[in-house]
């Protein structure tokens, strides 16, 4: 049974953590590898280098949206294709464990599943813009969605 008193706070913790992960991941691309270096890496994988800029933008916007609780479900869903792309283009061939050389697919797969869980859970507590379905139901889904 789900504890309806604490579930919104669990969704909050998951939401903020996933948002912070996106910002950290985007920061690595922006400040360590640089946008140009990231674009060059994407090109080396056979992708259009311009795709790197789209990926970095989605990571930043999704990260901010998740942390603030704005369009949470959409932000979570937007991140899943990015992680699946990372698995199928880079990490999949390295095996399961992320500690393998070139990193395995363990962490990106878990992250994608956590994003799917967030999309199913919704905003959680303290969202700046609670989902319309929660507002339409009068906040009846779990008591703390509209806080």
N, CA, C and O atoms as a MOPAC input file, in Angstrom:
PM7 MOZYME 1SCF
protein

 N      0.84000 1    -1.17600 1     0.00000 1
 C      0.00000 1     0.00000 1     0.00000 1
 C      0.88900 1     1.24400 1     0.00000 1
 O      1.93100 1     1.27500 1     0.65400 1
 N      0.47100 1     2.24600 1    -0.72700 1
 C      1.21300 1     3.49600 1    -0.79800 1
 C      0.72700 1     4.42800 1     0.30900 1
 O     -0.47600 1     4.62100 1     0.49100 1
 N      1.65900 1     4.99200 1     1.03100 1
 C      1.32900 1     5.94900 1     2.09200 1
 C      1.06600 1     7.30200 1     1.43900 1
 O      2.00000 1     7.97700 1     1.00600 1
 N     -0.19600 1     7.69500 1     1.36700 1
 C     -0.55400 1     8.93300 1     0.66100 1
 C     -0.05900 1    10.18100 1     1.38000 1
 O     -0.06000 1    11.26500 1     0.79700 1
 N      0.36300 1    10.04700 1     2.63300 1
 C      0.90800 1    11.20600 1     3.34500 1
 C      2.34300 1    11.50100 1     2.92800 1
 O      2.74400 1    12.66400 1     2.87600 1
 N      3.11400 1    10.46800 1     2.63100 1
 C      4.53200 1    10.67800 1     2.30700 1
 C      4.85700 1    10.52800 1     0.82400 1
 O      5.91900 1    10.97100 1     0.38800 1
 N      3.97900 1     9.91900 1     0.04300 1
 C      4.25100 1     9.69200 1    -1.38000 1
 C      4.56600 1    10.98300 1    -2.14100 1
 O      5.47200 1    10.97700 1    -2.97400 1
 N      3.85900 1    12.08600 1    -1.89100 1
 C      4.20000 1    13.31800 1    -2.61400 1
 C      5.61700 1    13.80600 1    -2.31400 1
 O      6.25700 1    14.42600 1    -3.16400 1
 N      6.09800 1    13.52800 1    -1.12000 1
 C      7.45000 1    13.95300 1    -0.76300 1
 C      8.49500 1    13.03000 1    -1.39200 1
 O      9.59900 1    13.46400 1    -1.72300 1
 N      8.14100 1    11.76300 1    -1.55200 1
 C      9.02500 1    10.83900 1    -2.27100 1
 C      9.14700 1    11.27500 1    -3.72900 1
 O     10.23800 1    11.25000 1    -4.29900 1
 N      8.01900 1    11.67600 1    -4.33200 1
 C      8.04600 1    12.17000 1    -5.71100 1
 C      8.87200 1    13.44600 1    -5.80600 1
 O      9.58200 1    13.65600 1    -6.79000 1
 N      8.78300 1    14.29500 1    -4.79000 1
 C      9.59800 1    15.51800 1    -4.74000 1
 C     11.08400 1    15.18700 1    -4.71900 1
 O     11.86100 1    15.76100 1    -5.48300 1
 N     11.47900 1    14.26600 1    -3.85000 1
 C     12.89600 1    13.88000 1    -3.74300 1
 C     13.38300 1    13.31100 1    -5.07100 1
 O     14.46600 1    13.66200 1    -5.53900 1
 N     12.59200 1    12.44000 1    -5.67400 1
 C     12.97200 1    11.86300 1    -6.96600 1
 C     13.07300 1    12.95200 1    -8.02300 1
 O     14.03300 1    12.98400 1    -8.79200 1
 N     12.09300 1    13.84100 1    -8.06700 1
 C     12.05700 1    14.91400 1    -9.06700 1
 C     13.27300 1    15.82500 1    -8.98200 1
 O     13.90100 1    16.12300 1    -9.99800 1
 N     13.60500 1    16.26600 1    -7.78000 1
 C     14.74100 1    17.17600 1    -7.60300 1
 C     16.05600 1    16.45600 1    -7.91100 1
 O     16.95600 1    17.04100 1    -8.51400 1
 N     16.16800 1    15.20200 1    -7.50300 1
 C     17.38500 1    14.43400 1    -7.77600 1
 C     17.58800 1    14.22900 1    -9.27100 1
 O     18.69600 1    14.40500 1    -9.77700 1
 N     16.53200 1    13.86100 1    -9.97500 1
 C     16.64100 1    13.66600 1   -11.42300 1
 C     16.98700 1    14.97800 1   -12.13100 1
 O     17.77500 1    14.99100 1   -13.07600 1
 N     16.39500 1    16.07600 1   -11.66800 1
 C     16.71900 1    17.37900 1   -12.24200 1
 C     18.17300 1    17.74900 1   -12.02400 1
 O     18.83400 1    18.25500 1   -12.93100 1
 N     18.67200 1    17.49600 1   -10.82200 1
 C     20.07700 1    17.79300 1   -10.51900 1
 C     21.01500 1    16.93900 1   -11.37000 1
 O     22.06000 1    17.41400 1   -11.81400 1
 N     20.64100 1    15.68400 1   -11.59500 1
 C     21.46400 1    14.82200 1   -12.45800 1
 C     21.53700 1    15.37800 1   -13.87400 1
 O     22.60300 1    15.37800 1   -14.49100 1
 N     20.40600 1    15.85300 1   -14.39000 1
 C     20.42500 1    16.44100 1   -15.73300 1
 C     21.30100 1    17.68100 1   -15.78800 1
 O     22.05900 1    17.86900 1   -16.73900 1
 N     21.20000 1    18.52300 1   -14.77700 1
 C     22.04000 1    19.73200 1   -14.77500 1
 C     23.51800 1    19.38000 1   -14.65800 1
 O     24.35500 1    20.00700 1   -15.30800 1
 N     23.84800 1    18.39700 1   -13.84700 1
 C     25.24400 1    17.96700 1   -13.72200 1
 C     25.75200 1    17.39900 1   -15.04500 1
 O     26.87100 1    17.68800 1   -15.46700 1
 N     24.92300 1    16.59700 1   -15.68700 1
 C     25.32000 1    15.97600 1   -16.95300 1
 C     25.48800 1    17.04100 1   -18.04100 1
 O     26.43800 1    16.99000 1   -18.82300 1
 N     24.57100 1    17.99700 1   -18.08700 1
 C     24.68000 1    19.08700 1   -19.06100 1
 C     25.89700 1    19.95500 1   -18.76600 1
 O     26.58100 1    20.40600 1   -19.68500 1
 N     26.16500 1    20.18900 1   -17.48500 1
 C     27.33600 1    21.00300 1   -17.10600 1
 C     28.63400 1    20.35600 1   -17.55700 1
 O     29.56500 1    21.04800 1   -17.96800 1
 N     28.70000 1    19.05400 1   -17.48300 1
 C     29.88700 1    18.34300 1   -17.96200 1
 C     30.10500 1    18.62100 1   -19.45100 1
 O     31.22400 1    18.88700 1   -19.89100 1
 N     29.02000 1    18.55200 1   -20.21100 1
 C     29.12100 1    18.81700 1   -21.65300 1
 C     29.46700 1    20.27700 1   -21.93200 1
 O     30.25100 1    20.57500 1   -22.83300 1
 N     28.87700 1    21.18500 1   -21.15500 1
 C     29.05900 1    22.61500 1   -21.40400 1
 C     30.40500 1    23.14300 1   -20.92900 1
 O     31.04200 1    23.93100 1   -21.62800 1
 N     30.84400 1    22.71700 1   -19.74600 1
 C     32.01400 1    23.34600 1   -19.12900 1
 C     33.28800 1    22.50900 1   -19.15300 1
 O     34.38200 1    23.06000 1   -19.03300 1
 N     33.17300 1    21.20500 1   -19.30300 1
 C     34.37000 1    20.35900 1   -19.34800 1
 C     34.69500 1    19.98500 1   -20.79000 1
 O     35.78800 1    20.26400 1   -21.28400 1
 N     33.73100 1    19.34800 1   -21.46200 1
 C     33.96100 1    18.93500 1   -22.85000 1
 C     33.79000 1    20.09300 1   -23.82100 1
 O     34.31000 1    20.04700 1   -24.93600 1
 N     33.07400 1    21.12200 1   -23.41600 1
 C     32.67500 1    22.30000 1   -24.19200 1
 C     31.63200 1    21.90200 1   -25.25500 1
 O     31.62400 1    20.76400 1   -25.72500 1
 N     30.76700 1    22.83600 1   -25.62200 1
 C     29.77600 1    22.51700 1   -26.65100 1
 C     30.41000 1    22.05300 1   -27.96800 1
 O     29.92600 1    21.11100 1   -28.59600 1
 N     31.48700 1    22.71400 1   -28.37700 1
 C     32.14400 1    22.31600 1   -29.62700 1
 C     32.72600 1    20.91000 1   -29.52000 1
 O     32.62700 1    20.12100 1   -30.46000 1
 N     33.33000 1    20.59800 1   -28.38200 1
 C     33.88800 1    19.26100 1   -28.18200 1
 C     32.79800 1    18.19800 1   -28.13900 1
 O     32.97500 1    17.09800 1   -28.66200 1
 N     31.67600 1    18.52700 1   -27.51700 1
 C     30.55600 1    17.59500 1   -27.46800 1
 C     30.00500 1    17.35800 1   -28.86900 1
 O     29.69100 1    16.22400 1   -29.23200 1
 N     29.88700 1    18.42500 1   -29.65400 1
 C     29.40500 1    18.29000 1   -31.03100 1
 C     30.36000 1    17.42300 1   -31.85600 1
 O     29.92300 1    16.61200 1   -32.67200 1
 N     31.63900 1    17.59700 1   -31.64000 1
 C     32.62900 1    16.78200 1   -32.35800 1
 C     32.49200 1    15.30500 1   -31.97100 1
 O     32.59200 1    14.42400 1   -32.82500 1
 N     32.26100 1    15.04100 1   -30.67700 1
 C     32.07200 1    13.66300 1   -30.22000 1
 C     30.82800 1    13.05700 1   -30.86000 1
 O     30.86200 1    11.91100 1   -31.30900 1
 N     29.73600 1    13.80800 1   -30.90800 1
 C     28.52000 1    13.30600 1   -31.54500 1
 C     28.79800 1    12.97000 1   -33.01300 1
 O     28.34000 1    11.94800 1   -33.52300 1
 N     29.54700 1    13.83700 1   -33.67600 1
 C     29.91600 1    13.57300 1   -35.06300 1
 C     30.73000 1    12.30300 1   -35.21700 1
 O     30.56200 1    11.56500 1   -36.18800 1
 N     31.62500 1    12.04400 1   -34.24800 1
 C     32.45600 1    10.83100 1   -34.31000 1
 C     31.62600 1     9.56400 1   -34.14900 1
 O     32.05900 1     8.48000 1   -34.53800 1
 N     30.43300 1     9.70200 1   -33.57500 1
 C     29.53300 1     8.55900 1   -33.41000 1
 C     28.63300 1     8.36200 1   -34.62300 1
 O     27.86900 1     7.39900 1   -34.68900 1
 N     28.72800 1     9.28100 1   -35.58200 1
 C     27.89800 1     9.19000 1   -36.77600 1
 C     26.62700 1    10.01800 1   -36.70900 1
 O     25.81200 1     9.98100 1   -37.63100 1
 N     26.45400 1    10.75900 1   -35.63300 1
 C     25.29700 1    11.64700 1   -35.50200 1
 C     25.63100 1    13.01000 1   -36.09600 1
 O     26.80400 1    13.36700 1   -36.20300 1
 N     24.61900 1    13.77000 1   -36.48000 1
 C     24.88600 1    15.15400 1   -36.88800 1
 C     25.43900 1    15.91800 1   -35.68100 1
 O     24.83400 1    15.86800 1   -34.61000 1
 N     26.54500 1    16.60900 1   -35.81600 1
 C     27.11400 1    17.33200 1   -34.67300 1
 C     26.13000 1    18.30200 1   -34.01600 1
 O     26.20700 1    18.55200 1   -32.81400 1
 N     25.20200 1    18.84900 1   -34.81800 1
 C     24.22200 1    19.79500 1   -34.28200 1
 C     23.31100 1    19.16400 1   -33.23900 1
 O     22.74400 1    19.85900 1   -32.39600 1
 N     23.17200 1    17.83900 1   -33.29900 1
 C     22.32800 1    17.13100 1   -32.33100 1
 C     22.82300 1    17.36100 1   -30.90600 1
 O     22.02400 1    17.37200 1   -29.96900 1
 N     24.11700 1    17.54200 1   -30.73500 1
 C     24.68000 1    17.77400 1   -29.40200 1
 C     24.07100 1    19.01200 1   -28.75300 1
 O     23.80900 1    19.01800 1   -27.55000 1
 N     23.84600 1    20.05800 1   -29.54100 1
 C     23.27400 1    21.29200 1   -28.99600 1
 C     21.82400 1    21.07700 1   -28.55300 1
 O     21.39200 1    21.62300 1   -27.53900 1
 N     21.09200 1    20.29100 1   -29.30700 1
 C     19.71900 1    19.96200 1   -28.92000 1
 C     19.71400 1    19.14800 1   -27.62600 1
 O     18.91200 1    19.40600 1   -26.72800 1
 N     20.60200 1    18.17600 1   -27.53600 1
 C     20.68400 1    17.32700 1   -26.34000 1
 C     21.03900 1    18.16800 1   -25.11500 1
 O     20.42100 1    18.01900 1   -24.06100 1
 N     22.01900 1    19.03900 1   -25.24600 1
 C     22.39700 1    19.89000 1   -24.10800 1
 C     21.24400 1    20.80000 1   -23.68900 1
 O     21.02000 1    21.01400 1   -22.49800 1
 N     20.52200 1    21.32700 1   -24.65800 1
 C     19.37900 1    22.19700 1   -24.35200 1
 C     18.29400 1    21.42300 1   -23.61200 1
 O     17.75400 1    21.90400 1   -22.61600 1
 N     17.97600 1    20.23500 1   -24.09400 1
 C     16.94400 1    19.41900 1   -23.44200 1
 C     17.38500 1    19.04300 1   -22.03500 1
 O     16.56900 1    19.05400 1   -21.11300 1
 N     18.66000 1    18.71100 1   -21.85000 1
 C     19.14500 1    18.37000 1   -20.51200 1
 C     19.00900 1    19.53700 1   -19.54200 1
 O     18.58700 1    19.35100 1   -18.40100 1
 N     19.36400 1    20.73500 1   -19.98700 1
 C     19.26600 1    21.90500 1   -19.11100 1
 C     17.79900 1    22.22300 1   -18.81300 1
 O     17.42500 1    22.41100 1   -17.65500 1
 N     16.97700 1    22.28200 1   -19.85300 1
 C     15.56900 1    22.62600 1   -19.65500 1
 C     14.83400 1    21.58100 1   -18.82900 1
 O     14.03300 1    21.92500 1   -17.95900 1
 N     15.10100 1    20.31300 1   -19.09500 1
 C     14.47000 1    19.24600 1   -18.30200 1
 C     14.93200 1    19.30400 1   -16.85800 1
 O     14.13000 1    19.13300 1   -15.93900 1
 N     16.21300 1    19.54200 1   -16.65200 1
 C     16.74000 1    19.63000 1   -15.29600 1
 C     16.09200 1    20.74500 1   -14.49800 1
 O     15.68400 1    20.54300 1   -13.35400 1
 N     15.99900 1    21.91500 1   -15.09800 1
 C     15.37900 1    23.05900 1   -14.41100 1
 C     13.89500 1    22.78600 1   -14.16600 1
 O     13.38400 1    23.04600 1   -13.07700 1
 N     13.21000 1    22.26200 1   -15.17700 1
 C     11.77800 1    21.98600 1   -15.03700 1
 C     11.51600 1    20.95600 1   -13.93900 1
 O     10.57100 1    21.10100 1   -13.16500 1
 N     12.33500 1    19.93500 1   -13.87100 1
 C     12.14900 1    18.91700 1   -12.83200 1
 C     12.39200 1    19.50400 1   -11.44700 1
 O     11.60400 1    19.26800 1   -10.53000 1
 N     13.44500 1    20.24600 1   -11.28700 1
 C     13.74900 1    20.82500 1    -9.97300 1
 C     12.62200 1    21.75000 1    -9.51500 1
 O     12.22800 1    21.72400 1    -8.34900 1
 N     12.10800 1    22.56100 1   -10.43000 1
 C     11.06700 1    23.51400 1   -10.07100 1
 C      9.67500 1    22.88900 1   -10.00800 1
 O      8.76900 1    23.45600 1    -9.39900 1
 N      9.50400 1    21.74400 1   -10.62400 1
 C      8.17900 1    21.13800 1   -10.66900 1
 C      7.28000 1    21.80700 1   -11.68200 1
 O      6.10800 1    22.07200 1   -11.41400 1
 N      7.83700 1    22.07800 1   -12.84800 1
 C      7.10500 1    22.70300 1   -13.94800 1
 C      7.07000 1    21.70000 1   -15.10200 1
 O      8.11700 1    21.28000 1   -15.59600 1
 N      5.87600 1    21.32200 1   -15.52400 1
 C      5.72700 1    20.32600 1   -16.59100 1
 C      6.55000 1    19.06800 1   -16.28700 1
 O      7.27700 1    18.56500 1   -17.14500 1
 N      6.42500 1    18.58500 1   -15.08600 1
 C      7.23700 1    17.46600 1   -14.60300 1
 C      7.13700 1    16.23500 1   -15.48200 1
 O      8.15600 1    15.65300 1   -15.85300 1
 N      5.93700 1    15.83700 1   -15.81400 1
 C      5.77400 1    14.61000 1   -16.61100 1
 C      6.44500 1    14.74800 1   -17.97000 1
 O      7.11700 1    13.82500 1   -18.43000 1
 N      6.26500 1    15.89500 1   -18.61300 1
 C      6.87300 1    16.11800 1   -19.93100 1
 C      8.39600 1    16.19400 1   -19.83500 1
 O      9.10200 1    15.66200 1   -20.69200 1
 N      8.89200 1    16.84600 1   -18.80700 1
 C     10.34600 1    16.95400 1   -18.62400 1
 C     10.96500 1    15.57800 1   -18.40500 1
 O     12.03200 1    15.27900 1   -18.94000 1
 N     10.29500 1    14.74900 1   -17.62200 1
 C     10.80000 1    13.39800 1   -17.37700 1
 C     10.77300 1    12.58000 1   -18.67000 1
 O     11.73900 1    11.89000 1   -18.99600 1
 N      9.67600 1    12.66000 1   -19.39300 1
 C      9.56600 1    11.90200 1   -20.64200 1
 C     10.56800 1    12.38000 1   -21.69000 1
 O     11.05500 1    11.57500 1   -22.48400 1
 N     10.88200 1    13.66900 1   -21.70500 1
 C     11.83300 1    14.21000 1   -22.68100 1
 C     13.23800 1    13.65400 1   -22.46600 1
 O     14.01300 1    13.54700 1   -23.41600 1
 N     13.56700 1    13.30500 1   -21.24100 1
 C     14.90200 1    12.79600 1   -20.95700 1
 C     15.12000 1    11.33900 1   -21.32900 1
 O     16.25800 1    10.91800 1   -21.53900 1
 N     14.05100 1    10.56800 1   -21.41400 1
 C     14.19000 1     9.12800 1   -21.67500 1
 C     14.84700 1     8.84000 1   -23.02200 1
 O     15.75800 1     8.01200 1   -23.06300 1
 N     14.44100 1     9.47500 1   -24.13600 1
 C     15.12100 1     9.18400 1   -25.40900 1
 C     16.60800 1     9.53500 1   -25.39400 1
 O     17.40900 1     8.88300 1   -26.06400 1
 N     16.97100 1    10.55600 1   -24.63700 1
 C     18.38800 1    10.92300 1   -24.54300 1
 C     19.17600 1     9.78300 1   -23.91300 1
 O     20.24800 1     9.41700 1   -24.39500 1
 N     18.64400 1     9.23200 1   -22.84400 1
 C     19.35100 1     8.14800 1   -22.15000 1
 C     19.34000 1     6.86100 1   -22.96300 1
 O     20.32800 1     6.12700 1   -22.97300 1
 N     18.24000 1     6.58100 1   -23.63900 1
 C     18.21500 1     5.40700 1   -24.51100 1
 C     19.21900 1     5.56900 1   -25.64700 1
 O     19.88500 1     4.60900 1   -26.03600 1
 N     19.32600 1     6.78600 1   -26.17800 1
 C     20.33700 1     7.04800 1   -27.20600 1
 C     21.74400 1     6.83100 1   -26.67800 1
 O     22.59700 1     6.29600 1   -27.38600 1
 N     21.99300 1     7.24200 1   -25.43900 1
 C     23.31500 1     7.02700 1   -24.83700 1
 C     23.60100 1     5.53700 1   -24.67700 1
 O     24.73200 1     5.09300 1   -24.87200 1
 N     22.57700 1     4.77200 1   -24.32200 1
 C     22.76400 1     3.32600 1   -24.16900 1
 C     23.08500 1     2.69200 1   -25.50900 1
 O     24.05700 1     1.94700 1   -25.63300 1
 N     22.26400 1     2.98600 1   -26.52000 1
 C     22.41500 1     2.30400 1   -27.81000 1
 C     23.59400 1     2.80700 1   -28.62900 1
 O     24.09400 1     2.07600 1   -29.48400 1
 N     24.05600 1     4.03600 1   -28.39300 1
 C     25.15000 1     4.55700 1   -29.20600 1
 C     26.51800 1     4.46900 1   -28.53100 1
 O     27.53400 1     4.39200 1   -29.22200 1
 N     26.56600 1     4.47800 1   -27.21000 1
 C     27.85500 1     4.52700 1   -26.51800 1
 C     27.99900 1     3.41600 1   -25.47800 1
 O     28.92500 1     2.60900 1   -25.55600 1
 N     27.10200 1     3.37300 1   -24.52300 1
 C     27.29400 1     2.53700 1   -23.34300 1
 C     26.90400 1     1.07600 1   -23.53200 1
 O     27.42300 1     0.22000 1   -22.81500 1
 N     26.02600 1     0.76100 1   -24.45300 1
 C     25.55500 1    -0.60800 1   -24.62800 1
 C     26.66300 1    -1.59600 1   -24.94900 1
 O     26.69600 1    -2.70200 1   -24.40900 1
 N     27.56500 1    -1.19500 1   -25.82500 1
 C     28.65300 1    -2.08800 1   -26.22500 1
 C     29.66900 1    -2.31200 1   -25.11500 1
 O     30.48100 1    -3.23400 1   -25.19100 1
 N     29.62700 1    -1.47800 1   -24.09200 1
 C     30.60400 1    -1.59000 1   -23.00000 1
 C     30.17100 1    -2.60300 1   -21.93600 1
 O     30.88600 1    -2.80200 1   -20.95300 1
 N     29.02400 1    -3.23700 1   -22.11500 1
 C     28.54300 1    -4.18600 1   -21.12100 1
 C     27.62700 1    -3.51500 1   -20.11400 1
 O     27.30200 1    -2.33400 1   -20.23800 1
 N     27.21900 1    -4.28300 1   -19.11900 1
 C     26.23100 1    -3.79900 1   -18.16200 1
 C     26.79700 1    -2.81600 1   -17.15000 1
 O     26.23100 1    -1.73900 1   -16.96400 1
 N     27.88400 1    -3.15200 1   -16.49900 1
 C     28.34900 1    -2.35700 1   -15.36200 1
 C     28.94000 1    -1.02200 1   -15.79600 1
 O     29.73300 1    -0.95400 1   -16.73500 1
 N     28.53900 1     0.03700 1   -15.09600 1
 C     29.00100 1     1.37300 1   -15.44500 1
 C     30.48000 1     1.56700 1   -15.13900 1
 O     31.09500 1     2.50500 1   -15.64600 1
 N     31.05700 1     0.69700 1   -14.32000 1
 C     32.47900 1     0.78700 1   -14.01200 1
 C     33.34600 1     0.18100 1   -15.11900 1
 O     34.57100 1     0.29000 1   -15.06000 1
 N     32.74600 1    -0.44700 1   -16.11500 1
 C     33.50300 1    -0.99000 1   -17.24300 1
 C     34.15200 1     0.14800 1   -18.02400 1
 O     33.68100 1     1.28400 1   -17.97600 1
 N     35.22900 1    -0.15300 1   -18.74100 1
 C     35.80400 1     0.88200 1   -19.61300 1
 C     34.73000 1     1.41200 1   -20.57100 1
 O     33.95300 1     0.63400 1   -21.12500 1
 N     34.68800 1     2.70600 1   -20.76000 1
 C     33.68900 1     3.42700 1   -21.56100 1
 C     32.30200 1     3.38900 1   -20.92900 1
 O     31.32600 1     3.77900 1   -21.57000 1
 N     32.19400 1     2.93000 1   -19.69300 1
 C     30.91900 1     2.92600 1   -18.95700 1
 C     29.88100 1     2.02200 1   -19.58300 1
 O     29.60800 1     2.12300 1   -20.77900 1
 N     29.30700 1     1.15200 1   -18.80300 1
 C     28.25500 1     0.26700 1   -19.29000 1
 C     26.90300 1     0.95700 1   -19.27200 1
 O     26.80900 1     2.16000 1   -19.03000 1
 N     25.86200 1     0.18600 1   -19.53100 1
 C     24.53300 1     0.76200 1   -19.65100 1
 C     23.73100 1     0.72400 1   -18.35200 1
 O     22.56800 1     1.12600 1   -18.33400 1
 N     24.33400 1     0.25100 1   -17.27900 1
 C     23.65700 1     0.13600 1   -15.98500 1
 C     23.05800 1     1.46400 1   -15.51300 1
 O     21.86000 1     1.52600 1   -15.23700 1
 N     23.85200 1     2.50800 1   -15.41500 1
 C     23.38700 1     3.78800 1   -14.89200 1
 C     22.40000 1     4.48400 1   -15.81800 1
 O     21.35700 1     4.93200 1   -15.33900 1
 N     22.66900 1     4.60200 1   -17.12500 1
 C     21.67600 1     5.25700 1   -17.98000 1
 C     20.33800 1     4.51300 1   -18.00700 1
 O     19.28600 1     5.14400 1   -18.10800 1
 N     20.36500 1     3.18600 1   -17.91900 1
 C     19.11200 1     2.42600 1   -17.90000 1
 C     18.33700 1     2.70300 1   -16.61400 1
 O     17.12600 1     2.91700 1   -16.64800 1
 N     19.03400 1     2.69700 1   -15.48600 1
 C     18.36700 1     2.99700 1   -14.21800 1
 C     17.79500 1     4.41000 1   -14.23500 1
 O     16.67800 1     4.63500 1   -13.76800 1
 N     18.54900 1     5.35100 1   -14.76700 1
 C     18.11500 1     6.74700 1   -14.85000 1
 C     16.86100 1     6.86400 1   -15.71900 1
 O     15.92700 1     7.58300 1   -15.36400 1
 N     16.83500 1     6.15900 1   -16.85900 1
 C     15.65600 1     6.19100 1   -17.73500 1
 C     14.43800 1     5.59800 1   -17.02900 1
 O     13.33000 1     6.11600 1   -17.16800 1
 N     14.63200 1     4.53500 1   -16.28600 1
 C     13.52300 1     3.91100 1   -15.54900 1
 C     13.03500 1     4.85300 1   -14.44400 1
 O     11.83100 1     4.95500 1   -14.20700 1
 N     13.94700 1     5.53300 1   -13.77500 1
 C     13.56100 1     6.49900 1   -12.74200 1
 C     12.77500 1     7.65800 1   -13.36200 1
 O     11.83200 1     8.15900 1   -12.75000 1
 N     13.14800 1     8.08100 1   -14.55400 1
 C     12.38800 1     9.12800 1   -15.25000 1
 C     10.98500 1     8.63900 1   -15.60800 1
 O     10.01900 1     9.39500 1   -15.50300 1
 N     10.87100 1     7.38300 1   -16.02800 1
 C      9.55000 1     6.82300 1   -16.30900 1
 C      8.70700 1     6.78500 1   -15.03300 1
 O      7.51400 1     7.08900 1   -15.06300 1
 N      9.32700 1     6.41200 1   -13.92400 1
 C      8.61300 1     6.40300 1   -12.64600 1
 C      8.15400 1     7.81200 1   -12.28000 1
 O      7.03600 1     7.99100 1   -11.79700 1
 N      8.99600 1     8.80200 1   -12.50400 1
 C      8.62400 1    10.19200 1   -12.20900 1
 C      7.45100 1    10.62400 1   -13.08400 1
 O      6.53400 1    11.29500 1   -12.61100 1
 N      7.48000 1    10.24500 1   -14.34000 1
 C      6.37900 1    10.60300 1   -15.23700 1
 C      5.07300 1     9.97200 1   -14.76400 1
 O      4.01000 1    10.58400 1   -14.87200 1
 N      5.15100 1     8.76700 1   -14.25000 1
 C      3.95100 1     8.11500 1   -13.72700 1
 C      3.49600 1     8.72800 1   -12.40600 1
 O      2.29700 1     8.84600 1   -12.15500 1
 N      4.44300 1     9.11700 1   -11.56600 1
 C      4.11400 1     9.70500 1   -10.25600 1
 C      3.55500 1    11.11200 1   -10.36800 1
 O      2.63200 1    11.48000 1    -9.64000 1
 N      4.10500 1    11.88700 1   -11.26500 1
 C      3.69500 1    13.27300 1   -11.38500 1
 C      4.58000 1    14.19800 1   -10.57100 1
 O      5.72000 1    13.86600 1   -10.24600 1
 N      4.04400 1    15.35000 1   -10.25200 1
 C      4.82100 1    16.44600 1    -9.67400 1
 C      5.36300 1    16.19100 1    -8.27600 1
 O      6.52100 1    16.49700 1    -7.99600 1
 N      4.55100 1    15.64100 1    -7.40900 1
 C      4.93400 1    15.55100 1    -6.01200 1
 C      4.69000 1    16.87700 1    -5.30900 1
 O      4.04800 1    17.77800 1    -5.85000 1
 N      5.20800 1    16.97900 1    -4.11100 1
 C      5.01100 1    18.17200 1    -3.28600 1
 C      5.82900 1    19.35000 1    -3.81300 1
 O      6.85800 1    19.17600 1    -4.46500 1
 N      5.34200 1    20.54900 1    -3.51300 1
 C      6.04900 1    21.80500 1    -3.77500 1
 C      6.37500 1    22.05600 1    -5.24100 1
 O      7.38400 1    22.69000 1    -5.54900 1
 N      5.55100 1    21.57800 1    -6.13100 1
 C      5.72700 1    21.87900 1    -7.55100 1
 C      5.23200 1    23.29000 1    -7.82500 1
 O      4.17200 1    23.68500 1    -7.33900 1
 N      5.99300 1    24.04800 1    -8.59900 1
 C      5.56600 1    25.40500 1    -8.93000 1
 C      4.36700 1    25.42400 1    -9.86600 1
 O      3.55400 1    26.34800 1    -9.83200 1
 N      4.26600 1    24.40500 1   -10.69600 1
 C      3.13700 1    24.31700 1   -11.62900 1
 C      2.60900 1    22.88400 1   -11.61000 1
 O      3.00200 1    22.06200 1   -12.43800 1
 N      1.71300 1    22.58700 1   -10.65800 1
 C      1.16400 1    21.22700 1   -10.59400 1
 C      0.45900 1    20.84800 1   -11.88700 1
 O     -0.09600 1    21.70700 1   -12.57300 1
 N      0.48000 1    19.58100 1   -12.21500 1
 C     -0.15000 1    19.08200 1   -13.43300 1
 C     -1.62400 1    19.41800 1   -13.46700 1
 O     -2.28100 1    19.49800 1   -12.42800 1
 N     -2.14000 1    19.61500 1   -14.66900 1
 C     -3.55500 1    19.95000 1   -14.82900 1
 C     -4.46300 1    18.83100 1   -14.32900 1
 O     -5.51500 1    19.10000 1   -13.74800 1
 N     -4.06500 1    17.57900 1   -14.55100 1
 C     -4.92000 1    16.47600 1   -14.12000 1
 C     -5.11600 1    16.48700 1   -12.60700 1
 O     -6.18100 1    16.11100 1   -12.11700 1
 N     -4.10300 1    16.91100 1   -11.87200 1
 C     -4.22000 1    17.00800 1   -10.41900 1
 C     -5.10900 1    18.19200 1   -10.05700 1
 O     -5.97300 1    18.08000 1    -9.18700 1
 N     -4.90100 1    19.31400 1   -10.71700 1
 C     -5.71500 1    20.49200 1   -10.43200 1
 C     -7.17700 1    20.23100 1   -10.79000 1
 O     -8.07400 1    20.66200 1   -10.06600 1
 N     -7.42600 1    19.53700 1   -11.88900 1
 C     -8.78900 1    19.23200 1   -12.31300 1
 C     -9.47900 1    18.30600 1   -11.32400 1
 O    -10.69600 1    18.38000 1   -11.14800 1
 N     -8.71500 1    17.43600 1   -10.67900 1
 C     -9.28100 1    16.50900 1    -9.69900 1
 C     -9.40600 1    17.16500 1    -8.33000 1
 O     -9.76200 1    16.50700 1    -7.35300 1
 N     -9.11600 1    18.44800 1    -8.26000 1
 C     -9.21900 1    19.15200 1    -6.99100 1
 C     -8.14100 1    18.75300 1    -6.01400 1
 O     -8.33100 1    18.86900 1    -4.80300 1
 N     -6.99800 1    18.28000 1    -6.52100 1
 C     -5.89600 1    17.88800 1    -5.64500 1
 C     -6.15500 1    16.58700 1    -4.91500 1
 O     -5.48700 1    16.29000 1    -3.92500 1
 N     -7.11700 1    15.80100 1    -5.38800 1
 C     -7.52100 1    14.59400 1    -4.69200 1
 C     -6.54200 1    13.42900 1    -4.86200 1
 O     -6.66200 1    12.43300 1    -4.14800 1
 N     -5.60100 1    13.51700 1    -5.76400 1
 C     -4.74900 1    12.36500 1    -6.03100 1
 C     -3.80100 1    12.04400 1    -4.89300 1
 O     -3.52700 1    10.87200 1    -4.63600 1
 N     -3.29600 1    13.05200 1    -4.20900 1
 C     -2.42300 1    12.71400 1    -3.09000 1
 C     -2.19900 1    13.83200 1    -2.11300 1
 O     -1.12100 1    13.86500 1    -1.51900 1
 N     -3.04500 1    14.68800 1    -1.90100 1
 C     -2.95800 1    15.61500 1    -0.79400 1
 C     -1.88400 1    16.68300 1    -0.82700 1
 O     -2.15600 1    17.79300 1    -0.37100 1
 N     -0.69000 1    16.43600 1    -1.32700 1
 C      0.37400 1    17.43400 1    -1.26300 1
 C      0.78500 1    17.93800 1    -2.63200 1
 O      1.73300 1    18.71700 1    -2.73700 1
 N      0.10200 1    17.51700 1    -3.68000 1
 C      0.47700 1    17.93800 1    -5.02800 1
 C      0.41400 1    19.44200 1    -5.21100 1
 O      1.23800 1    20.01100 1    -5.92700 1
 N     -0.53000 1    20.08400 1    -4.58900 1
 C     -0.71600 1    21.49900 1    -4.85400 1
 C     -0.01500 1    22.39100 1    -3.82700 1
 O     -0.18200 1    23.61100 1    -3.85100 1
 N      0.74600 1    21.80700 1    -2.95100 1
 C      1.45800 1    22.60100 1    -1.94900 1
 C      2.61200 1    23.31100 1    -2.55300 1
 O      3.32800 1    24.02900 1    -1.85600 1

